[in-house]
Amino acid sequence: MPASASLPTISVQQIVERIFVFRQISRTDQRLLMSTFLSQETLSEAEHLLINRVFDALKQGLLKVVD
């Protein structure tokens, strides 16, 4: 992806909901999460909980990682 291309603005909640609906995390999901993190100075407690939920599901094998 070129450096000049921008990803759409989307909330952490929307990204996490999508991940759990499809039970997988894609490279696009990863990029969206990273761009969201980098665009904010701090994350809210709710956002931290959502991110931890994704990490926990990955560790438990409940989510598949796809390209």
HTML snippet that shows the backbone in 3Dmol.js (N, CA, C, O; Angstrom):
<script src="https://3Dmol.org/build/3Dmol-min.js"></script>
<div id="view" style="width:600px;height:400px;position:relative"></div>
<script>
const pdb = `
ATOM      1  N   MET A   1       0.860  -1.174   0.000  1.00  0.00           N
ATOM      2  CA  MET A   1       0.000   0.000   0.000  1.00  0.00           C
ATOM      3  C   MET A   1       0.899   1.227   0.000  1.00  0.00           C
ATOM      4  O   MET A   1       1.802   1.315   0.832  1.00  0.00           O
ATOM      5  N   PRO A   2       0.687   2.161  -0.887  1.00  0.00           N
ATOM      6  CA  PRO A   2       1.501   3.369  -0.920  1.00  0.00           C
ATOM      7  C   PRO A   2       1.326   4.185   0.353  1.00  0.00           C
ATOM      8  O   PRO A   2       0.268   4.162   0.981  1.00  0.00           O
ATOM      9  N   ALA A   3       2.371   4.899   0.722  1.00  0.00           N
ATOM     10  CA  ALA A   3       2.331   5.709   1.940  1.00  0.00           C
ATOM     11  C   ALA A   3       1.275   6.797   1.855  1.00  0.00           C
ATOM     12  O   ALA A   3       0.737   7.216   2.880  1.00  0.00           O
ATOM     13  N   SER A   4       0.972   7.259   0.651  1.00  0.00           N
ATOM     14  CA  SER A   4       0.013   8.349   0.503  1.00  0.00           C
ATOM     15  C   SER A   4      -1.440   7.882   0.594  1.00  0.00           C
ATOM     16  O   SER A   4      -2.343   8.700   0.773  1.00  0.00           O
ATOM     17  N   ALA A   5      -1.669   6.575   0.472  1.00  0.00           N
ATOM     18  CA  ALA A   5      -3.039   6.063   0.555  1.00  0.00           C
ATOM     19  C   ALA A   5      -3.498   6.120   2.001  1.00  0.00           C
ATOM     20  O   ALA A   5      -2.760   5.758   2.917  1.00  0.00           O
ATOM     21  N   SER A   6      -4.723   6.577   2.192  1.00  0.00           N
ATOM     22  CA  SER A   6      -5.236   6.653   3.556  1.00  0.00           C
ATOM     23  C   SER A   6      -6.380   5.668   3.722  1.00  0.00           C
ATOM     24  O   SER A   6      -7.154   5.418   2.798  1.00  0.00           O
ATOM     25  N   LEU A   7      -6.466   5.117   4.920  1.00  0.00           N
ATOM     26  CA  LEU A   7      -7.541   4.198   5.245  1.00  0.00           C
ATOM     27  C   LEU A   7      -8.722   4.996   5.773  1.00  0.00           C
ATOM     28  O   LEU A   7      -8.538   6.074   6.339  1.00  0.00           O
ATOM     29  N   PRO A   8      -9.924   4.483   5.596  1.00  0.00           N
ATOM     30  CA  PRO A   8     -11.095   5.217   6.083  1.00  0.00           C
ATOM     31  C   PRO A   8     -11.072   5.334   7.599  1.00  0.00           C
ATOM     32  O   PRO A   8     -10.509   4.487   8.292  1.00  0.00           O
ATOM     33  N   THR A   9     -11.690   6.397   8.105  1.00  0.00           N
ATOM     34  CA  THR A   9     -11.797   6.584   9.543  1.00  0.00           C
ATOM     35  C   THR A   9     -12.907   5.675  10.055  1.00  0.00           C
ATOM     36  O   THR A   9     -14.042   5.719   9.581  1.00  0.00           O
ATOM     37  N   ILE A  10     -12.551   4.857  11.027  1.00  0.00           N
ATOM     38  CA  ILE A  10     -13.497   3.886  11.572  1.00  0.00           C
ATOM     39  C   ILE A  10     -13.148   3.696  13.042  1.00  0.00           C
ATOM     40  O   ILE A  10     -11.977   3.770  13.416  1.00  0.00           O
ATOM     41  N   SER A  11     -14.142   3.457  13.867  1.00  0.00           N
ATOM     42  CA  SER A  11     -13.889   3.340  15.303  1.00  0.00           C
ATOM     43  C   SER A  11     -13.345   1.956  15.657  1.00  0.00           C
ATOM     44  O   SER A  11     -13.532   0.988  14.920  1.00  0.00           O
ATOM     45  N   VAL A  12     -12.673   1.890  16.793  1.00  0.00           N
ATOM     46  CA  VAL A  12     -12.165   0.616  17.294  1.00  0.00           C
ATOM     47  C   VAL A  12     -13.329  -0.359  17.469  1.00  0.00           C
ATOM     48  O   VAL A  12     -13.206  -1.541  17.146  1.00  0.00           O
ATOM     49  N   GLN A  13     -14.445   0.131  17.975  1.00  0.00           N
ATOM     50  CA  GLN A  13     -15.610  -0.731  18.184  1.00  0.00           C
ATOM     51  C   GLN A  13     -16.087  -1.337  16.867  1.00  0.00           C
ATOM     52  O   GLN A  13     -16.397  -2.527  16.814  1.00  0.00           O
ATOM     53  N   GLN A  14     -16.150  -0.541  15.809  1.00  0.00           N
ATOM     54  CA  GLN A  14     -16.591  -1.048  14.511  1.00  0.00           C
ATOM     55  C   GLN A  14     -15.622  -2.098  13.971  1.00  0.00           C
ATOM     56  O   GLN A  14     -16.050  -3.108  13.412  1.00  0.00           O
ATOM     57  N   ILE A  15     -14.335  -1.868  14.133  1.00  0.00           N
ATOM     58  CA  ILE A  15     -13.334  -2.821  13.654  1.00  0.00           C
ATOM     59  C   ILE A  15     -13.468  -4.138  14.415  1.00  0.00           C
ATOM     60  O   ILE A  15     -13.480  -5.212  13.813  1.00  0.00           O
ATOM     61  N   VAL A  16     -13.568  -4.048  15.736  1.00  0.00           N
ATOM     62  CA  VAL A  16     -13.661  -5.249  16.571  1.00  0.00           C
ATOM     63  C   VAL A  16     -14.956  -6.009  16.281  1.00  0.00           C
ATOM     64  O   VAL A  16     -14.949  -7.239  16.232  1.00  0.00           O
ATOM     65  N   GLU A  17     -16.053  -5.299  16.091  1.00  0.00           N
ATOM     66  CA  GLU A  17     -17.315  -5.963  15.744  1.00  0.00           C
ATOM     67  C   GLU A  17     -17.168  -6.750  14.451  1.00  0.00           C
ATOM     68  O   GLU A  17     -17.634  -7.885  14.351  1.00  0.00           O
ATOM     69  N   ARG A  18     -16.525  -6.148  13.468  1.00  0.00           N
ATOM     70  CA  ARG A  18     -16.318  -6.824  12.190  1.00  0.00           C
ATOM     71  C   ARG A  18     -15.468  -8.078  12.375  1.00  0.00           C
ATOM     72  O   ARG A  18     -15.771  -9.127  11.808  1.00  0.00           O
ATOM     73  N   ILE A  19     -14.410  -7.967  13.164  1.00  0.00           N
ATOM     74  CA  ILE A  19     -13.522  -9.102  13.419  1.00  0.00           C
ATOM     75  C   ILE A  19     -14.311 -10.268  14.017  1.00  0.00           C
ATOM     76  O   ILE A  19     -14.140 -11.412  13.594  1.00  0.00           O
ATOM     77  N   PHE A  20     -15.166  -9.989  14.989  1.00  0.00           N
ATOM     78  CA  PHE A  20     -15.910 -11.062  15.649  1.00  0.00           C
ATOM     79  C   PHE A  20     -17.071 -11.581  14.804  1.00  0.00           C
ATOM     80  O   PHE A  20     -17.430 -12.753  14.920  1.00  0.00           O
ATOM     81  N   VAL A  21     -17.659 -10.755  13.969  1.00  0.00           N
ATOM     82  CA  VAL A  21     -18.726 -11.232  13.076  1.00  0.00           C
ATOM     83  C   VAL A  21     -18.173 -12.287  12.120  1.00  0.00           C
ATOM     84  O   VAL A  21     -18.804 -13.318  11.890  1.00  0.00           O
ATOM     85  N   PHE A  22     -16.983 -12.020  11.563  1.00  0.00           N
ATOM     86  CA  PHE A  22     -16.381 -12.944  10.597  1.00  0.00           C
ATOM     87  C   PHE A  22     -15.459 -13.968  11.254  1.00  0.00           C
ATOM     88  O   PHE A  22     -14.968 -14.879  10.588  1.00  0.00           O
ATOM     89  N   ARG A  23     -15.223 -13.820  12.560  1.00  0.00           N
ATOM     90  CA  ARG A  23     -14.336 -14.705  13.326  1.00  0.00           C
ATOM     91  C   ARG A  23     -12.951 -14.807  12.713  1.00  0.00           C
ATOM     92  O   ARG A  23     -12.320 -15.864  12.726  1.00  0.00           O
ATOM     93  N   GLN A  24     -12.495 -13.688  12.177  1.00  0.00           N
ATOM     94  CA  GLN A  24     -11.151 -13.627  11.611  1.00  0.00           C
ATOM     95  C   GLN A  24     -10.657 -12.193  11.622  1.00  0.00           C
ATOM     96  O   GLN A  24     -11.442 -11.244  11.638  1.00  0.00           O
ATOM     97  N   ILE A  25      -9.335 -12.056  11.611  1.00  0.00           N
ATOM     98  CA  ILE A  25      -8.733 -10.735  11.521  1.00  0.00           C
ATOM     99  C   ILE A  25      -7.864 -10.720  10.266  1.00  0.00           C
ATOM    100  O   ILE A  25      -6.995 -11.572  10.083  1.00  0.00           O
ATOM    101  N   SER A  26      -8.112  -9.753   9.425  1.00  0.00           N
ATOM    102  CA  SER A  26      -7.380  -9.640   8.163  1.00  0.00           C
ATOM    103  C   SER A  26      -6.285  -8.585   8.285  1.00  0.00           C
ATOM    104  O   SER A  26      -6.225  -7.842   9.265  1.00  0.00           O
ATOM    105  N   ARG A  27      -5.434  -8.533   7.288  1.00  0.00           N
ATOM    106  CA  ARG A  27      -4.396  -7.492   7.251  1.00  0.00           C
ATOM    107  C   ARG A  27      -5.045  -6.107   7.244  1.00  0.00           C
ATOM    108  O   ARG A  27      -4.531  -5.173   7.860  1.00  0.00           O
ATOM    109  N   THR A  28      -6.161  -5.983   6.555  1.00  0.00           N
ATOM    110  CA  THR A  28      -6.869  -4.698   6.530  1.00  0.00           C
ATOM    111  C   THR A  28      -7.353  -4.326   7.924  1.00  0.00           C
ATOM    112  O   THR A  28      -7.232  -3.174   8.341  1.00  0.00           O
ATOM    113  N   ASP A  29      -7.903  -5.301   8.645  1.00  0.00           N
ATOM    114  CA  ASP A  29      -8.327  -5.046  10.027  1.00  0.00           C
ATOM    115  C   ASP A  29      -7.137  -4.595  10.869  1.00  0.00           C
ATOM    116  O   ASP A  29      -7.243  -3.650  11.651  1.00  0.00           O
ATOM    117  N   GLN A  30      -6.012  -5.274  10.706  1.00  0.00           N
ATOM    118  CA  GLN A  30      -4.804  -4.918  11.459  1.00  0.00           C
ATOM    119  C   GLN A  30      -4.366  -3.492  11.131  1.00  0.00           C
ATOM    120  O   GLN A  30      -4.022  -2.718  12.025  1.00  0.00           O
ATOM    121  N   ARG A  31      -4.381  -3.154   9.849  1.00  0.00           N
ATOM    122  CA  ARG A  31      -3.984  -1.794   9.431  1.00  0.00           C
ATOM    123  C   ARG A  31      -4.944  -0.742   9.981  1.00  0.00           C
ATOM    124  O   ARG A  31      -4.521   0.322  10.431  1.00  0.00           O
ATOM    125  N   LEU A  32      -6.235  -1.050   9.939  1.00  0.00           N
ATOM    126  CA  LEU A  32      -7.227  -0.113  10.476  1.00  0.00           C
ATOM    127  C   LEU A  32      -7.018   0.107  11.971  1.00  0.00           C
ATOM    128  O   LEU A  32      -7.070   1.242  12.444  1.00  0.00           O
ATOM    129  N   LEU A  33      -6.781  -0.971  12.716  1.00  0.00           N
ATOM    130  CA  LEU A  33      -6.523  -0.828  14.150  1.00  0.00           C
ATOM    131  C   LEU A  33      -5.271   0.007  14.394  1.00  0.00           C
ATOM    132  O   LEU A  33      -5.269   0.903  15.239  1.00  0.00           O
ATOM    133  N   MET A  34      -4.212  -0.289  13.656  1.00  0.00           N
ATOM    134  CA  MET A  34      -2.961   0.457  13.841  1.00  0.00           C
ATOM    135  C   MET A  34      -3.137   1.931  13.486  1.00  0.00           C
ATOM    136  O   MET A  34      -2.646   2.800  14.207  1.00  0.00           O
ATOM    137  N   SER A  35      -3.827   2.221  12.391  1.00  0.00           N
ATOM    138  CA  SER A  35      -4.013   3.628  12.018  1.00  0.00           C
ATOM    139  C   SER A  35      -4.876   4.351  13.047  1.00  0.00           C
ATOM    140  O   SER A  35      -4.670   5.536  13.312  1.00  0.00           O
ATOM    141  N   THR A  36      -5.837   3.642  13.624  1.00  0.00           N
ATOM    142  CA  THR A  36      -6.669   4.233  14.680  1.00  0.00           C
ATOM    143  C   THR A  36      -5.832   4.522  15.914  1.00  0.00           C
ATOM    144  O   THR A  36      -5.953   5.591  16.512  1.00  0.00           O
ATOM    145  N   PHE A  37      -4.979   3.572  16.301  1.00  0.00           N
ATOM    146  CA  PHE A  37      -4.114   3.772  17.471  1.00  0.00           C
ATOM    147  C   PHE A  37      -3.190   4.957  17.272  1.00  0.00           C
ATOM    148  O   PHE A  37      -3.016   5.783  18.167  1.00  0.00           O
ATOM    149  N   LEU A  38      -2.604   5.030  16.094  1.00  0.00           N
ATOM    150  CA  LEU A  38      -1.623   6.078  15.828  1.00  0.00           C
ATOM    151  C   LEU A  38      -2.257   7.451  15.669  1.00  0.00           C
ATOM    152  O   LEU A  38      -1.586   8.468  15.843  1.00  0.00           O
ATOM    153  N   SER A  39      -3.541   7.490  15.340  1.00  0.00           N
ATOM    154  CA  SER A  39      -4.206   8.780  15.147  1.00  0.00           C
ATOM    155  C   SER A  39      -4.729   9.369  16.455  1.00  0.00           C
ATOM    156  O   SER A  39      -5.150  10.525  16.493  1.00  0.00           O
ATOM    157  N   GLN A  40      -4.704   8.580  17.516  1.00  0.00           N
ATOM    158  CA  GLN A  40      -5.205   9.048  18.809  1.00  0.00           C
ATOM    159  C   GLN A  40      -4.048   9.168  19.794  1.00  0.00           C
ATOM    160  O   GLN A  40      -3.106   8.377  19.763  1.00  0.00           O
ATOM    161  N   GLU A  41      -4.132  10.165  20.665  1.00  0.00           N
ATOM    162  CA  GLU A  41      -3.104  10.304  21.693  1.00  0.00           C
ATOM    163  C   GLU A  41      -3.262   9.242  22.764  1.00  0.00           C
ATOM    164  O   GLU A  41      -2.275   8.675  23.233  1.00  0.00           O
ATOM    165  N   THR A  42      -4.490   8.970  23.150  1.00  0.00           N
ATOM    166  CA  THR A  42      -4.759   7.948  24.163  1.00  0.00           C
ATOM    167  C   THR A  42      -5.979   7.136  23.758  1.00  0.00           C
ATOM    168  O   THR A  42      -6.822   7.590  22.984  1.00  0.00           O
ATOM    169  N   LEU A  43      -6.053   5.935  24.293  1.00  0.00           N
ATOM    170  CA  LEU A  43      -7.216   5.087  24.066  1.00  0.00           C
ATOM    171  C   LEU A  43      -8.072   5.091  25.321  1.00  0.00           C
ATOM    172  O   LEU A  43      -7.557   5.162  26.437  1.00  0.00           O
ATOM    173  N   SER A  44      -9.357   5.015  25.133  1.00  0.00           N
ATOM    174  CA  SER A  44     -10.268   4.969  26.282  1.00  0.00           C
ATOM    175  C   SER A  44     -10.211   3.583  26.926  1.00  0.00           C
ATOM    176  O   SER A  44      -9.683   2.635  26.345  1.00  0.00           O
ATOM    177  N   GLU A  45     -10.755   3.486  28.116  1.00  0.00           N
ATOM    178  CA  GLU A  45     -10.820   2.195  28.814  1.00  0.00           C
ATOM    179  C   GLU A  45     -11.622   1.188  27.987  1.00  0.00           C
ATOM    180  O   GLU A  45     -11.255   0.016  27.904  1.00  0.00           O
ATOM    181  N   ALA A  46     -12.712   1.646  27.379  1.00  0.00           N
ATOM    182  CA  ALA A  46     -13.546   0.769  26.548  1.00  0.00           C
ATOM    183  C   ALA A  46     -12.759   0.239  25.351  1.00  0.00           C
ATOM    184  O   ALA A  46     -12.885  -0.931  24.989  1.00  0.00           O
ATOM    185  N   GLU A  47     -11.941   1.110  24.732  1.00  0.00           N
ATOM    186  CA  GLU A  47     -11.128   0.683  23.591  1.00  0.00           C
ATOM    187  C   GLU A  47     -10.076  -0.334  24.027  1.00  0.00           C
ATOM    188  O   GLU A  47      -9.814  -1.304  23.315  1.00  0.00           O
ATOM    189  N   HIS A  48      -9.476  -0.115  25.194  1.00  0.00           N
ATOM    190  CA  HIS A  48      -8.511  -1.081  25.730  1.00  0.00           C
ATOM    191  C   HIS A  48      -9.175  -2.443  25.936  1.00  0.00           C
ATOM    192  O   HIS A  48      -8.590  -3.477  25.609  1.00  0.00           O
ATOM    193  N   LEU A  49     -10.379  -2.445  26.469  1.00  0.00           N
ATOM    194  CA  LEU A  49     -11.098  -3.698  26.702  1.00  0.00           C
ATOM    195  C   LEU A  49     -11.400  -4.420  25.388  1.00  0.00           C
ATOM    196  O   LEU A  49     -11.280  -5.642  25.305  1.00  0.00           O
ATOM    197  N   LEU A  50     -11.791  -3.663  24.368  1.00  0.00           N
ATOM    198  CA  LEU A  50     -12.073  -4.264  23.062  1.00  0.00           C
ATOM    199  C   LEU A  50     -10.820  -4.893  22.460  1.00  0.00           C
ATOM    200  O   LEU A  50     -10.866  -5.999  21.923  1.00  0.00           O
ATOM    201  N   ILE A  51      -9.717  -4.187  22.554  1.00  0.00           N
ATOM    202  CA  ILE A  51      -8.458  -4.695  22.012  1.00  0.00           C
ATOM    203  C   ILE A  51      -8.028  -5.948  22.768  1.00  0.00           C
ATOM    204  O   ILE A  51      -7.587  -6.923  22.160  1.00  0.00           O
ATOM    205  N   ASN A  52      -8.156  -5.923  24.090  1.00  0.00           N
ATOM    206  CA  ASN A  52      -7.814  -7.100  24.888  1.00  0.00           C
ATOM    207  C   ASN A  52      -8.704  -8.286  24.530  1.00  0.00           C
ATOM    208  O   ASN A  52      -8.259  -9.433  24.548  1.00  0.00           O
ATOM    209  N   ARG A  53      -9.950  -8.004  24.210  1.00  0.00           N
ATOM    210  CA  ARG A  53     -10.875  -9.067  23.796  1.00  0.00           C
ATOM    211  C   ARG A  53     -10.383  -9.740  22.510  1.00  0.00           C
ATOM    212  O   ARG A  53     -10.451 -10.962  22.380  1.00  0.00           O
ATOM    213  N   VAL A  54      -9.888  -8.939  21.565  1.00  0.00           N
ATOM    214  CA  VAL A  54      -9.345  -9.493  20.322  1.00  0.00           C
ATOM    215  C   VAL A  54      -8.107 -10.330  20.625  1.00  0.00           C
ATOM    216  O   VAL A  54      -7.991 -11.455  20.138  1.00  0.00           O
ATOM    217  N   PHE A  55      -7.179  -9.800  21.423  1.00  0.00           N
ATOM    218  CA  PHE A  55      -5.960 -10.541  21.761  1.00  0.00           C
ATOM    219  C   PHE A  55      -6.297 -11.854  22.470  1.00  0.00           C
ATOM    220  O   PHE A  55      -5.710 -12.891  22.163  1.00  0.00           O
ATOM    221  N   ASP A  56      -7.228 -11.814  23.404  1.00  0.00           N
ATOM    222  CA  ASP A  56      -7.618 -13.027  24.128  1.00  0.00           C
ATOM    223  C   ASP A  56      -8.210 -14.065  23.173  1.00  0.00           C
ATOM    224  O   ASP A  56      -7.895 -15.251  23.268  1.00  0.00           O
ATOM    225  N   ALA A  57      -9.059 -13.620  22.263  1.00  0.00           N
ATOM    226  CA  ALA A  57      -9.667 -14.534  21.295  1.00  0.00           C
ATOM    227  C   ALA A  57      -8.612 -15.133  20.370  1.00  0.00           C
ATOM    228  O   ALA A  57      -8.697 -16.307  20.007  1.00  0.00           O
ATOM    229  N   LEU A  58      -7.619 -14.334  19.988  1.00  0.00           N
ATOM    230  CA  LEU A  58      -6.527 -14.852  19.162  1.00  0.00           C
ATOM    231  C   LEU A  58      -5.741 -15.922  19.920  1.00  0.00           C
ATOM    232  O   LEU A  58      -5.433 -16.978  19.369  1.00  0.00           O
ATOM    233  N   LYS A  59      -5.420 -15.645  21.182  1.00  0.00           N
ATOM    234  CA  LYS A  59      -4.654 -16.600  21.992  1.00  0.00           C
ATOM    235  C   LYS A  59      -5.422 -17.901  22.208  1.00  0.00           C
ATOM    236  O   LYS A  59      -4.821 -18.972  22.298  1.00  0.00           O
ATOM    237  N   GLN A  60      -6.741 -17.812  22.292  1.00  0.00           N
ATOM    238  CA  GLN A  60      -7.573 -18.994  22.520  1.00  0.00           C
ATOM    239  C   GLN A  60      -7.907 -19.735  21.224  1.00  0.00           C
ATOM    240  O   GLN A  60      -8.544 -20.788  21.255  1.00  0.00           O
ATOM    241  N   GLY A  61      -7.479 -19.186  20.094  1.00  0.00           N
ATOM    242  CA  GLY A  61      -7.754 -19.826  18.816  1.00  0.00           C
ATOM    243  C   GLY A  61      -9.171 -19.613  18.316  1.00  0.00           C
ATOM    244  O   GLY A  61      -9.645 -20.354  17.454  1.00  0.00           O
ATOM    245  N   LEU A  62      -9.851 -18.607  18.851  1.00  0.00           N
ATOM    246  CA  LEU A  62     -11.231 -18.340  18.442  1.00  0.00           C
ATOM    247  C   LEU A  62     -11.321 -17.487  17.183  1.00  0.00           C
ATOM    248  O   LEU A  62     -12.373 -17.413  16.549  1.00  0.00           O
ATOM    249  N   LEU A  63     -10.214 -16.846  16.827  1.00  0.00           N
ATOM    250  CA  LEU A  63     -10.151 -16.026  15.613  1.00  0.00           C
ATOM    251  C   LEU A  63      -9.078 -16.585  14.694  1.00  0.00           C
ATOM    252  O   LEU A  63      -8.038 -17.069  15.140  1.00  0.00           O
ATOM    253  N   LYS A  64      -9.358 -16.506  13.409  1.00  0.00           N
ATOM    254  CA  LYS A  64      -8.394 -16.936  12.413  1.00  0.00           C
ATOM    255  C   LYS A  64      -7.712 -15.694  11.843  1.00  0.00           C
ATOM    256  O   LYS A  64      -8.356 -14.667  11.626  1.00  0.00           O
ATOM    257  N   VAL A  65      -6.405 -15.796  11.605  1.00  0.00           N
ATOM    258  CA  VAL A  65      -5.654 -14.705  10.985  1.00  0.00           C
ATOM    259  C   VAL A  65      -5.567 -15.001   9.493  1.00  0.00           C
ATOM    260  O   VAL A  65      -5.080 -16.057   9.089  1.00  0.00           O
ATOM    261  N   VAL A  66      -6.047 -14.054   8.672  1.00  0.00           N
ATOM    262  CA  VAL A  66      -6.047 -14.244   7.216  1.00  0.00           C
ATOM    263  C   VAL A  66      -5.363 -13.063   6.541  1.00  0.00           C
ATOM    264  O   VAL A  66      -5.231 -11.986   7.122  1.00  0.00           O
ATOM    265  N   ASP A  67      -4.930 -13.287   5.298  1.00  0.00           N
ATOM    266  CA  ASP A  67      -4.295 -12.203   4.526  1.00  0.00           C
ATOM    267  C   ASP A  67      -5.297 -11.331   3.857  1.00  0.00           C
ATOM    268  O   ASP A  67      -4.926 -10.378   3.173  1.00  0.00           O
TER     269      ASP A  67
END
`;
const viewer = $3Dmol.createViewer("view");
viewer.addModel(pdb, "pdb");
viewer.setStyle({}, {cartoon: {color: "spectrum"}});
viewer.zoomTo();
viewer.render();
</script>
